[in-house]
Amino acid sequence: MDAPTPTDPRLDPAVVALVAGLPDRPLRAVTVEEVETFHRDGVVLLRGVLPEEWVEVVRAPVDRVVGSGEAVDMGPMAGVEEDAPAFSGGVDHWRHHPTFAAFATCSPLVDLVAALLGGTSVHLWEDSVLVKEAGSPMPTHFHTDASYFHLTGDRVCTTWVPLDAATPDSGVVRWVRGSHLEDVSYRPNLFVTDEPIPGTEGEVVPDVLGTPELAARLVTFDVEPGDVTVHHARTLHGAPPNHSDRRRRAVSVRYTGDDVRYLHKPGLPGRPGLDRVVDGDPVGEPWCPQVWPRR
Ligand SMILES: O=C(O)CCC(=O)C(=O)O
């Protein structure tokens, strides 16, 4: 049977009502220096851009998807002790939950991304909940997001939105500055181990911490709710365990720009609509909502 064509999440009355009560613009514009940093380093920290109302509105839904198991504890995959504090991850919550749909399609994130990617349009690719509980022993292993996407093209980025203050001891992300400029396709791993996803292709991700030249290029930030980091999909990044007594909750939202096209890659999980497109088709509606220019 044919898969149903998705409807625009912004027509959902629950999304409309939610968005009506929230600010739709960032607290400030992205600066020219921040755009340059993104393109040069493959990552930029945008301090104090997201209104607190938006951070607050996603906190309870994040806790719900973690509590319900929709975001899955990756502990068993990592082989840690059964009762180890969890590192929970999930994708595509926007497809099922009005708050995530509003956040990914109508929040100030879309203006931030449009400013950084440039070009004429931005589409939503996916969102992801990433919660490292206090004391979670699991590092996020180094990877590039591009490895996990059935995509080709340059204008692809991830916004990483902290819901709690985060520091290296609580597992804030770290990035290899400039790695997005290297013309390498890395093989995707299981995120909490270096084990590659079976059937996928690409070069093995280097041992970043064990390679002085790469380790010297690591950049990380202490972040607060309201800050947003944005990295290029080819930027190598990972995150330490959460050694602190604080939760490290984050939502990642991934977007595409003008030049991005589908490319089916072996071994990766499918996604809605992927069987309806062929390699070279531009990313777009109905499977990936256009979020900018705003409608
Ligand atoms: O939150 C994490 O630990 C990893 C985040 C990440 O890899 C991403 O959002 O692309």
The ligand as an ORCA input file, in Angstrom:
! r2SCAN-3c Opt
* xyz 0 1
  O      24.299     15.479     21.915
  C      25.229     14.749     21.626
  O      25.885     14.121     22.454
  C      25.651     14.612     20.183
  C      25.003     15.614     19.297
  C      25.227     15.360     17.845
  O      26.026     14.571     17.443
  C      24.403     16.106     16.898
  O      23.427     16.732     17.289
  O      24.740     16.080     15.691
*
